[in-house]
Amino acid sequence: MATTPDTELSETRIHEVLSNDRRRMAIEFLQDGDLTLRELSERIAEAETGESPPPRNIRQSAYVSLQQTHIPKLDELDIVTYDEGSKTVSLAEAGDVTVYMEVVPEGELSWSEYYTTLSALGLVLMTAVAAEVPVISSLGAPVLASVVFAVIGGSGLYQRWSQEN
């Protein structure tokens, strides 16, 4: 990503912004539409505690950190816009960092983990062929490699299609 300091965020800066859980959750929740600062802090506190309604001290902590630190930082970087009068927060058009946010439900594999696992499987199969493991080596390296590459290619196409829809 070619960047200029005045118009775009560098990938390093985007990853720094997304490294904070509350900022990442704020961006995630704002993808559904504009929220007041209070609504946003409620959602974040609920996500952090798993309780509905969340404890008052957690709601207050989320509200204060959003108001004093996270929202001003996101606003300064043009990732969100904040209307102080109505205390409404919305995602900014120019600051689309959501492409860097791979949200993976707990207990599921991320795409990077999936591809790493497929690659490891390919290496194990090629090692088994080289070690002449009876059933696997009878299939041969070209067949096994073709299957692994076809699965990786098909997975890449599916991932691209699912992200566009």
C-alpha positions in Angstrom: 0.0 0.0 0.0 1.6 3.3 -1.1 1.0 5.9 1.5 1.6 9.6 1.9 1.6 11.0 5.4 -1.1 13.6 4.6 -3.7 11.4 2.9 -3.5 7.8 3.9 -2.6 5.7 6.9 0.4 3.4 6.6 -0.2 -0.3 7.2 2.0 0.0 10.4 -0.2 2.8 11.7 -3.4 0.9 10.9 -2.1 -2.2 12.7 -1.1 0.0 15.7 -4.6 1.4 15.8 -6.2 -2.0 15.6 -4.0 -3.5 18.2 -6.2 -2.0 20.9 -9.3 -4.1 21.7 -11.6 -1.2 22.4 -10.7 0.7 19.2 -11.1 -2.5 17.2 -14.5 -3.2 18.8 -15.6 0.4 18.2 -14.8 0.1 14.5 -16.5 -3.3 14.3 -19.7 -2.0 16.0 -19.8 1.1 13.9 -20.0 -1.0 10.7 -23.6 -1.6 11.6 -24.3 2.2 11.6 -23.8 5.4 13.7 -24.0 5.1 17.5 -23.9 7.5 20.3 -20.9 7.4 22.5 -23.0 5.9 25.3 -24.4 3.2 23.0 -20.9 2.4 21.8 -19.6 2.1 25.3 -22.5 -0.1 26.3 -21.8 -2.5 23.5 -18.1 -2.6 24.2 -18.7 -3.2 27.9 -21.2 -6.0 27.1 -18.6 -7.6 24.7 -15.9 -7.4 27.4 -17.9 -8.9 30.2 -20.4 -11.1 28.4 -23.1 -9.6 30.7 -26.2 -7.8 29.6 -26.4 -5.2 31.0 -22.7 -5.0 31.8 -21.6 -3.8 35.3 -21.7 0.0 35.8 -18.0 0.3 36.5 -17.1 -1.4 33.2 -19.6 0.7 31.2 -18.1 3.8 32.8 -14.5 2.7 32.1 -15.4 2.0 28.4 -17.2 5.4 28.1 -14.3 7.4 29.6 -11.6 5.6 27.6 -13.6 6.1 24.4 -14.3 9.7 25.1 -10.8 10.7 26.3 -8.6 8.5 24.2 -9.9 6.2 21.5 -12.5 8.2 19.7 -10.3 11.4 19.5 -7.5 9.2 18.1 -9.7 7.5 15.5 -11.3 10.9 14.6 -7.8 12.5 14.2 -6.8 9.7 11.9 -10.1 10.1 9.9 -11.2 6.6 10.7 -14.3 7.8 12.4 -16.2 11.1 12.7 -17.4 12.4 16.0 -20.1 15.0 16.5 -19.5 16.4 20.0 -22.9 18.1 20.1 -24.9 14.9 19.6 -22.1 12.7 20.9 -22.6 10.5 17.7 -19.8 8.4 16.3 -19.7 7.1 12.7 -17.2 5.4 10.4 -15.5 7.9 8.1 -15.6 7.3 4.3 -11.9 7.9 3.9 -10.6 5.8 6.8 -11.6 2.3 5.7 -9.5 0.1 8.0 -12.1 -2.6 8.1 -10.2 -4.6 5.4 -7.5 -5.2 8.0 -10.0 -6.6 10.5 -10.5 -10.4 10.2 -13.1 -11.2 12.7 -12.9 -14.8 13.6 -15.5 -16.3 16.0 -14.0 -18.1 19.0 -13.1 -21.7 18.3 -12.8 -21.2 14.5 -9.7 -20.9 12.3 -8.7 -17.7 10.7 -7.8 -17.8 7.0 -4.1 -17.5 7.8 -4.3 -20.5 10.2 -6.3 -22.4 7.6 -3.7 -21.8 4.9 -0.8 -22.7 7.3 -2.6 -25.9 8.1 -3.0 -26.8 4.4 0.7 -26.1 3.8 1.7 -28.2 6.7 -0.5 -31.0 5.4 1.2 -30.7 2.0 4.6 -31.0 3.6 3.6 -34.0 5.7 2.2 -35.7 2.5 5.4 -35.0 0.6 7.5 -36.3 3.5 5.4 -39.4 3.6 6.0 -40.0 -0.1 9.7 -39.5 0.3 9.7 -41.9 3.3 7.8 -44.4 1.1 4.8 -44.8 3.5 2.8 -47.6 1.7 -0.6 -46.1 0.9 0.5 -42.5 0.5 3.5 -43.2 -1.6 1.5 -45.4 -4.0 -0.6 -42.3 -4.9 2.6 -40.4 -5.9 3.9 -36.9 -5.2 2.4 -35.3 -8.4 -1.2 -36.5 -7.5 -1.0 -35.4 -3.9 0.6 -32.1 -4.7 -2.1 -31.4 -7.3 -4.8 -32.1 -4.8 -3.2 -29.9 -2.2 -2.7 -27.0 -4.7 -6.3 -27.4 -6.0 -7.6 -27.2 -2.4 -5.5 -24.1 -1.7 -6.5 -22.5 -5.0 -10.2 -23.3 -4.4 -10.0 -21.9 -0.9 -8.4 -18.7 -2.1 -11.2 -18.2 -4.7 -13.9 -18.9 -2.0 -12.2 -16.5 0.4 -12.2 -13.7 -2.2 -15.8 -14.4 -3.2 -17.0 -14.4 0.4 -15.2 -11.2 1.2 -16.8 -9.4 -1.7 -20.4 -10.6 -0.8 
